[in-house]
Amino acid sequence: MTAALEAVERTALLTAALRAAETRRPDRLYADPYAEALAGDIGPGLLAEIRAATFPPHRERTVPSTPDYNAIRTRFFDDYLRRAARDPDTTQIVLAPAGMDCRARRFDWPGRVTWFEVDRPAVLAYKEERLKHLGEPRVAHRRVAVDLTAPDWESDLRAAGYDPGRPSTWLLEGLLYYIPEADAHRILERVAALCAPGSRIAADIVNRAALTLPGMRPLLEVFARWGCPWLFGTDEPEALFAGHGFAVRASQPGEEGAGFGRWPDPVVERRVTGVRRVFLVHGRRC
């Protein structure tokens, strides 16, 4: 089953391995009891490669700490989705792509919420096989097995029960930097068309310097070697999303509400150029 996963799809196993490692920490920011099973035999090896690139022996770290970033990102979006679910108008939550995410199982969700997991068929099949002994999540749960670059994935989402006329909450986690800029714009355009006014959106994205700085090379080379290079970054995430009808804020790890005491690097002001950045974007459809 794992052999059927393509390069980008296998990054979901890295995320699962990172979440399993975080869960084992006594100072963990969250617990994901399903992550270890989902990481399988391949995830820990991917994580070992990332650790070697991130924490090279006998020289200073120049790339972001992937374990700390992943812990912060996961906790940040955990909190974001749980706040959204407390809104009585929230009835639809969409993870696109869903990867090895288990938030549908990790938390209790209001009975009015339907949870949609959108991802390629091989990813969802792998995940279902690994978790089939647990039964279905307690929340109303819909799997939508499509590629987000396919010409008409929206019809599959609607067929699963999604109603674009009602407010929704979308999470695009671990997606935008793996796809070309034109595809990123197309996906945001298509998501916007499915979002009623007031709908929420959240995502993560890097800046342009993160794709080119020499100090980032050890990390970038790992992803390129795996066959899933980072392709897109922006220095103005607010403008990127505004161009598709979303009013958003972009928080950097380490800033208030986006650090949780775990970000190991200085937070550099946005006006400073030539430094690597990652943004946790969150906002609403206008």
Backbone hydrogen bonds in HBPLUS format (Angstrom, degrees):
<---DONOR---> <-ACCEPTOR-->    atom                        ^
c    i                          cat <-CA-CA->   ^        H-A-AA   ^      H-
h    n   atom  resd res      DA  || num        DHA   H-A  angle D-A-AA Bond
n    s   type  num  typ     dist DA aas  dist angle  dist       angle   num
A0004-ALA N   A0001-MET O   3.08 MM   3  5.50 149.6  2.17 108.2 116.9     1
A0005-LEU N   A0002-THR O   2.99 MM   3  5.56 163.3  2.02 118.4 123.8     2
A0010-ARG N   A0006-GLU O   2.93 MM   4  6.19 140.8  2.09 153.0 164.6     3
A0010-ARG N   A0007-ALA O   3.11 MM   3  5.28 128.1  2.39  98.5 111.7     4
A0011-THR N   A0008-VAL O   3.10 MM   3  5.47 147.2  2.21 105.6 115.0     5
A0012-ALA N   A0009-GLU O   3.09 MM   3  5.77 156.1  2.15 113.8 120.4     6
A0013-LEU N   A0010-ARG O   2.85 MM   3  5.26 138.5  2.03 107.8 119.2     7
A0014-LEU N   A0011-THR O   3.11 MM   3  4.94 121.1  2.48  90.3 105.1     8
A0015-THR N   A0011-THR O   3.03 MM   4  6.41 158.4  2.08 149.1 153.8     9
A0016-ALA N   A0012-ALA O   2.99 MM   4  6.25 153.7  2.06 140.0 147.2    10
A0017-ALA N   A0013-LEU O   2.92 MM   4  6.15 153.9  1.99 142.8 149.7    11
A0018-LEU N   A0014-LEU O   2.86 MM   4  6.17 155.9  1.91 154.0 161.0    12
A0019-ARG N   A0015-THR O   2.93 MM   4  6.17 155.4  1.99 148.5 155.2    13
A0020-ALA N   A0016-ALA O   2.86 MM   4  6.10 147.6  1.96 145.5 155.0    14
A0021-ALA N   A0017-ALA O   2.94 MM   4  6.16 158.2  1.99 146.7 152.3    15
A0022-GLU N   A0018-LEU O   2.94 MM   4  6.20 155.5  2.00 145.5 152.5    16
A0023-THR N   A0019-ARG O   2.98 MM   4  6.10 153.3  2.06 140.5 147.6    17
A0024-ARG N   A0020-ALA O   3.26 MM   4  6.55 135.9  2.46 140.1 150.3    18
A0024-ARG N   A0021-ALA O   3.21 MM   3  5.29 134.0  2.43  96.9 108.7    19
A0025-ARG N   A0022-GLU O   3.06 MM   3  5.33 153.2  2.14 107.7 116.0    20
A0028-ARG N   A0025-ARG O   3.29 MM   3  5.00 147.0  2.40 111.7 107.7    21
A0035-ALA N   A0032-ASP O   3.25 MM   3  5.64 160.6  2.29 114.3 119.6    22
A0038-LEU N   A0034-TYR O   3.23 MM   4  6.47 155.8  2.29 150.1 157.3    23
A0039-ALA N   A0035-ALA O   2.85 MM   4  6.03 146.7  1.96 153.6 162.6    24
A0043-GLY N   A0039-ALA O   2.91 MM   4  4.50 151.5  1.99 155.2 147.4    25
A0045-GLY N   A0042-ILE O   3.04 MM   3  5.43 123.8  2.37 110.0 124.3    26
A0046-LEU N   A0042-ILE O   3.13 MM   4  6.46 155.2  2.19 156.0 163.6    27
A0047-LEU N   A0043-GLY O   2.96 MM   4  6.23 159.6  2.00 156.2 162.3    28
A0048-ALA N   A0044-PRO O   2.93 MM   4  6.13 149.3  2.03 141.2 149.4    29
A0049-GLU N   A0045-GLY O   3.17 MM   4  6.47 151.2  2.26 143.9 150.2    30
A0050-ILE N   A0046-LEU O   3.09 MM   4  6.43 155.7  2.15 147.7 154.5    31
A0051-ARG N   A0047-LEU O   2.84 MM   4  6.09 161.6  1.87 155.6 160.6    32
A0052-ALA N   A0048-ALA O   2.99 MM   4  6.17 157.0  2.04 144.3 150.4    33
A0053-ALA N   A0049-GLU O   3.08 MM   4  6.32 150.9  2.17 143.9 151.1    34
A0054-THR N   A0050-ILE O   2.83 MM   4  5.98 148.4  1.93 148.4 158.1    35
A0055-PHE N   A0051-ARG O   2.81 MM   4  5.76 167.5  1.82 155.5 157.9    36
A0069-TYR N   A0065-SER O   2.82 MM   4  6.05 166.9  1.84 162.6 167.3    37
A0070-ASN N   A0066-THR O   2.83 MM   4  5.89 170.7  1.84 157.7 160.3    38
A0071-ALA N   A0067-PRO O   3.10 MM   4  6.22 155.1  2.16 140.5 147.2    39
A0072-ILE N   A0068-ASP O   2.99 MM   4  6.22 162.1  2.02 151.5 156.0    40
A0073-ARG N   A0069-TYR O   2.76 MM   4  5.96 171.4  1.77 162.3 164.8    41
A0074-THR N   A0070-ASN O   2.91 MM   4  5.96 168.5  1.92 148.1 151.6    42
A0075-ARG N   A0071-ALA O   3.06 MM   4  6.19 168.9  2.08 147.5 150.9    43
A0076-PHE N   A0072-ILE O   2.77 MM   4  5.86 161.1  1.80 154.5 160.8    44
A0077-PHE N   A0073-ARG O   2.97 MM   4  6.15 166.8  1.99 154.9 157.3    45
A0078-ASP N   A0074-THR O   2.79 MM   4  5.94 146.0  1.91 146.0 157.0    46
A0079-ASP N   A0075-ARG O   2.96 MM   4  6.16 171.4  1.97 153.7 154.2    47
A0080-TYR N   A0076-PHE O   2.98 MM   4  6.19 152.3  2.06 140.0 148.7    48
A0081-LEU N   A0077-PHE O   2.96 MM   4  6.00 169.8  1.97 148.4 150.0    49
A0082-ARG N   A0078-ASP O   3.02 MM   4  6.23 159.4  2.07 152.2 158.5    50
A0083-ARG N   A0079-ASP O   2.95 MM   4  6.10 154.0  2.02 147.7 154.3    51
A0084-ALA N   A0080-TYR O   3.00 MM   4  6.24 159.1  2.04 146.4 152.6    52
A0085-ALA N   A0081-LEU O   2.92 MM   4  6.14 152.6  2.00 145.8 152.9    53
A0086-ARG N   A0083-ARG O   3.12 MM   3  5.30 139.9  2.29 100.4 111.6    54
A0087-ASP N   A0084-ALA O   3.07 MM   3  5.55 155.5  2.13 111.6 119.0    55
A0090-THR N   A0087-ASP O   2.91 MM   3  5.48 164.8  1.93 123.0 128.1    56
A0114-THR N   A0091-THR O   2.77 MM  23  6.00 150.5  1.85 136.8 142.8    57
A0169-THR N   A0092-GLN O   2.88 MM  77  6.25 144.2  2.01 147.4 159.1    58
A0093-ILE N   A0114-THR O   3.02 MM  21  6.39 161.0  2.06 162.1 165.1    59
A0116-PHE N   A0093-ILE O   2.78 MM  23  6.07 173.4  1.79 170.0 172.3    60
A0094-VAL N   A0169-THR O   2.75 MM  75  6.14 161.7  1.78 163.3 168.3    61
A0171-LEU N   A0094-VAL O   2.89 MM  77  6.31 148.6  1.99 164.7 172.1    62
A0095-LEU N   A0116-PHE O   2.93 MM  21  6.28 165.8  1.95 167.0 169.9    63
A0118-VAL N   A0095-LEU O   2.91 MM  23  6.02 173.9  1.91 173.5 173.5    64
A0096-ALA N   A0171-LEU O   3.03 MM  75  6.25 168.4  2.04 158.5 162.2    65
A0098-ALA N   A0118-VAL O   2.94 MM  20  5.60 135.5  2.14 133.3 143.1    66
A0101-ASP N   A0098-ALA O   3.01 MM   3  5.69 160.6  2.05 141.9 147.1    67
A0105-ARG N   A0102-CYS O   2.94 MM   3  5.35 142.7  2.08 109.1 119.6    68
A0106-ARG N   A0102-CYS O   2.82 MM   4  5.99 152.4  1.89 152.1 161.5    69
A0107-PHE N   A0103-ARG O   3.41 MM   4  6.04 156.2  2.47 142.3 141.8    70
A0113-VAL N   A0110-PRO O   3.07 MM   3  5.67 167.3  2.09 120.4 124.5    71
A0115-TRP N   A0140-ALA O   2.76 MM  25  6.01 173.3  1.77 160.4 162.4    72
A0142-ARG N   A0115-TRP O   2.78 MM  27  6.10 160.3  1.82 167.9 169.5    73
A0117-GLU N   A0142-ARG O   2.86 MM  25  6.24 165.2  1.88 168.8 173.5    74
A0144-VAL N   A0117-GLU O   2.81 MM  27  5.97 166.3  1.83 163.0 159.4    75
A0119-ASP N   A0144-VAL O   3.20 MM  25  6.58 157.4  2.25 153.6 158.2    76
A0146-VAL N   A0119-ASP O   2.83 MM  27  5.55 128.1  2.11 131.6 138.8    77
A0123-VAL N   A0120-ARG O   3.10 MM   3  5.49 123.1  2.44 109.1 122.7    78
A0124-LEU N   A0120-ARG O   3.21 MM   4  6.54 168.0  2.22 164.3 166.5    79
A0125-ALA N   A0121-PRO O   2.91 MM   4  5.99 154.6  1.97 150.7 158.5    80
A0126-TYR N   A0122-ALA O   3.00 MM   4  6.08 160.3  2.04 142.5 147.6    81
A0127-LYS N   A0123-VAL O   3.00 MM   4  6.21 167.5  2.02 152.9 156.4    82
A0128-GLU N   A0124-LEU O   2.90 MM   4  5.99 160.4  1.94 145.0 150.6    83
A0129-GLU N   A0125-ALA O   2.99 MM   4  6.12 158.6  2.03 147.7 153.3    84
A0130-ARG N   A0126-TYR O   3.04 MM   4  6.29 158.5  2.09 151.0 156.5    85
A0131-LEU N   A0127-LYS O   3.08 MM   4  6.25 141.1  2.24 145.3 155.3    86
A0132-LYS N   A0128-GLU O   2.87 MM   4  5.49 110.0  2.37 144.5 156.9    87
A0134-LEU N   A0131-LEU O   2.93 MM   3  5.62 164.5  1.96 124.6 129.8    88
A0135-GLY N   A0132-LYS O   3.37 MM   3  5.67 165.6  2.39 109.4 113.4    89
A0150-ALA N   A0147-ASP O   2.85 MM   3  5.27 164.7  1.87 118.6 123.1    90
A0155-SER N   A0152-ASP O   3.30 MM   3  5.90 141.2  2.47 111.1 118.2    91
A0156-ASP N   A0153-TRP O   3.08 MM   3  5.26 124.7  2.40 100.6 114.4    92
A0157-LEU N   A0153-TRP O   3.13 MM   4  6.51 154.3  2.20 150.9 158.1    93
A0158-ARG N   A0154-GLU O   2.95 MM   4  6.26 162.2  1.98 154.0 158.2    94
A0159-ALA N   A0155-SER O   2.91 MM   4  6.05 154.1  1.98 140.2 148.0    95
A0160-ALA N   A0156-ASP O   3.08 MM   4  6.31 130.8  2.34 136.8 148.6    96
A0160-ALA N   A0157-LEU O   3.10 MM   3  5.15 134.6  2.32  96.3 108.8    97
A0162-TYR N   A0157-LEU O   3.27 MM   5  5.82 160.6  2.31 145.1 140.6    98
A0161-GLY N   A0158-ARG O   2.89 MM   3  5.21 160.1  1.93 111.3 117.4    99
A0166-ARG N   A0163-ASP O   3.15 MM   3  5.79 171.3  2.15 121.6 124.2   100
A0200-ARG N   A0168-SER O   2.82 MM  32  6.28 147.3  1.93 154.2 160.8   101
A0170-TRP N   A0200-ARG O   2.95 MM  30  6.13 158.0  2.00 131.1 136.9   102
A0202-ALA N   A0170-TRP O   2.96 MM  32  6.30 129.7  2.22 139.6 154.7   103
A0172-LEU N   A0202-ALA O   2.85 MM  30  6.21 168.2  1.87 156.5 158.3   104
A0178-TYR N   A0175-LEU O   3.02 MM   3  5.73 159.1  2.07 124.4 131.1   105
A0231-LEU N   A0177-TYR O   2.64 MM  54  5.52 156.2  1.69 154.2 161.4   106
A0183-ASP N   A0180-PRO O   3.04 MM   3  5.33 118.7  2.43 103.7 118.4   107
A0184-ALA N   A0180-PRO O   2.98 MM   4  6.33 152.4  2.05 152.9 161.7   108
A0185-HIS N   A0181-GLU O   3.01 MM   4  6.35 159.0  2.06 155.5 159.9   109
A0186-ARG N   A0182-ALA O   3.02 MM   4  6.27 156.0  2.08 143.1 150.2   110
A0187-ILE N   A0183-ASP O   2.88 MM   4  6.10 161.0  1.92 152.8 157.0   111
A0188-LEU N   A0184-ALA O   3.04 MM   4  6.25 166.7  2.06 150.2 153.9   112
A0189-GLU N   A0185-HIS O   2.88 MM   4  6.05 154.5  1.95 147.9 155.6   113
A0190-ARG N   A0186-ARG O   2.92 MM   4  6.13 156.5  1.97 148.2 154.3   114
A0191-VAL N   A0187-ILE O   2.82 MM   4  6.03 158.4  1.87 154.4 160.5   115
A0192-ALA N   A0188-LEU O   2.90 MM   4  5.96 161.7  1.93 144.4 150.0   116
A0193-ALA N   A0189-GLU O   3.11 MM   4  6.35 147.8  2.22 140.2 148.1   117
A0194-LEU N   A0191-VAL O   2.90 MM   3  5.16 143.7  2.03 105.8 117.3   118
A0195-CYS N   A0192-ALA O   3.10 MM   3  5.11 159.8  2.14 104.7 111.1   119
A0199-SER N   A0196-ALA O   2.99 MM   3  5.68 154.0  2.06 146.5 148.2   120
A0198-GLY N   A0285-ARG O   2.96 MM  87  5.10 167.0  1.98 134.8 138.2   121
A0285-ARG N   A0199-SER O   2.66 MM  86  5.17 150.0  1.75 151.1 159.6   122
A0201-ILE N   A0283-GLY O   2.92 MM  82  5.53 155.1  1.99 139.6 140.8   123
A0283-GLY N   A0201-ILE O   2.94 MM  82  5.53 152.9  2.01 161.6 165.9   124
A0203-ALA N   A0281-VAL O   2.96 MM  78  5.10 150.6  2.05 133.6 138.1   125
A0281-VAL N   A0203-ALA O   2.71 MM  78  5.10 150.3  1.79 157.1 163.9   126
A0205-ILE N   A0279-PHE O   3.04 MM  74  5.35 151.1  2.13 143.3 151.2   127
A0279-PHE N   A0205-ILE O   2.71 MM  74  5.35 164.2  1.73 162.8 168.4   128
A0234-THR N   A0206-VAL O   2.94 MM  28  6.46 153.5  2.01 145.9 144.1   129
A0207-ASN N   A0277-ARG O   3.17 MM  70  5.43 147.8  2.28 136.0 133.0   130
A0210-ALA N   A0207-ASN O   3.25 MM   3  5.57 133.8  2.47 102.3 113.5   131
A0211-LEU N   A0208-ARG O   2.95 MM   3  5.50 155.9  2.01 114.6 122.2   132
A0212-THR N   A0209-ALA O   3.02 MM   3  5.25 156.0  2.08 109.5 116.8   133
A0213-LEU N   A0209-ALA O   2.92 MM   4  5.64 161.2  1.96 168.4 164.6   134
A0216-MET N   A0213-LEU O   2.96 MM   3  5.43 151.8  2.04 113.6 122.2   135
A0217-ARG N   A0214-PRO O   3.04 MM   3  5.30 157.8  2.09 109.4 116.5   136
A0219-LEU N   A0216-MET O   3.09 MM   3  5.74 125.5  2.40 119.2 130.9   137
A0220-LEU N   A0216-MET O   3.02 MM   4  6.17 173.3  2.03 159.2 161.4   138
A0221-GLU N   A0217-ARG O   2.83 MM   4  5.77 158.9  1.88 156.3 160.1   139
A0222-VAL N   A0219-LEU O   3.11 MM   3  5.33 127.4  2.40 100.3 113.4   140
A0223-PHE N   A0219-LEU O   3.35 MM   4  6.80 162.7  2.39 156.1 158.0   141
A0224-ALA N   A0220-LEU O   2.95 MM   4  6.15 158.8  1.99 150.3 157.1   142
A0225-ARG N   A0221-GLU O   2.88 MM   4  5.92 154.8  1.94 141.5 148.3   143
A0226-TRP N   A0222-VAL O   3.05 MM   4  6.33 144.2  2.18 144.8 154.5   144
A0228-CYS N   A0223-PHE O   2.94 MM   5  5.35 160.0  1.98 160.9 154.3   145
A0227-GLY N   A0224-ALA O   2.97 MM   3  5.07 146.6  2.09 100.1 110.8   146
A0239-ALA N   A0236-GLU O   3.12 MM   3  5.41 119.8  2.50 104.3 117.8   147
A0240-LEU N   A0236-GLU O   3.05 MM   4  6.39 156.6  2.11 152.8 160.2   148
A0241-PHE N   A0237-PRO O   3.09 MM   4  6.31 166.6  2.11 153.1 154.2   149
A0242-ALA N   A0238-GLU O   2.87 MM   4  5.97 152.1  1.95 143.0 152.2   150
A0243-GLY N   A0239-ALA O   2.98 MM   4  6.04 146.8  2.10 145.0 151.2   151
A0244-HIS N   A0241-PHE O   2.94 MM   3  5.33 157.6  1.99 109.9 117.3   152
A0246-PHE N   A0241-PHE O   3.07 MM   5  5.24 159.7  2.11 132.5 131.8   153
A0245-GLY N   A0242-ALA O   3.03 MM   3  5.02 166.7  2.05 111.6 111.2   154
A0286-CYS N   A0245-GLY O   2.80 MM  41  5.64 176.4  1.80 161.7 162.8   155
A0247-ALA N   A0284-ARG O   2.86 MM  37  5.52 154.4  1.92 165.8 168.8   156
A0284-ARG N   A0247-ALA O   3.01 MM  37  5.52 152.9  2.09 146.3 146.1   157
A0249-ARG N   A0282-HIS O   2.88 MM  33  5.54 160.2  1.92 146.8 149.4   158
A0282-HIS N   A0249-ARG O   2.96 MM  33  5.54 154.6  2.02 157.3 164.0   159
A0251-SER N   A0280-LEU O   2.97 MM  29  5.06 170.0  1.98 138.0 134.9   160
A0280-LEU N   A0251-SER O   2.75 MM  29  5.06 163.5  1.77 152.8 158.7   161
A0255-GLU N   A0252-GLN O   2.95 MM   3  5.69 164.7  1.98 146.2 149.0   162
A0254-GLY N   A0258-ALA O   2.83 MM   4  5.55 156.7  1.89 114.7 120.4   163
A0258-ALA N   A0255-GLU O   2.83 MM   3  5.25 158.0  1.88 140.1 140.2   164
A0262-ARG N   A0259-GLY O   2.95 MM   3  5.78 169.9  1.96 127.3 130.5   165
A0272-VAL N   A0269-GLU O   3.11 MM   3  5.78 160.0  2.15 118.4 124.3   166
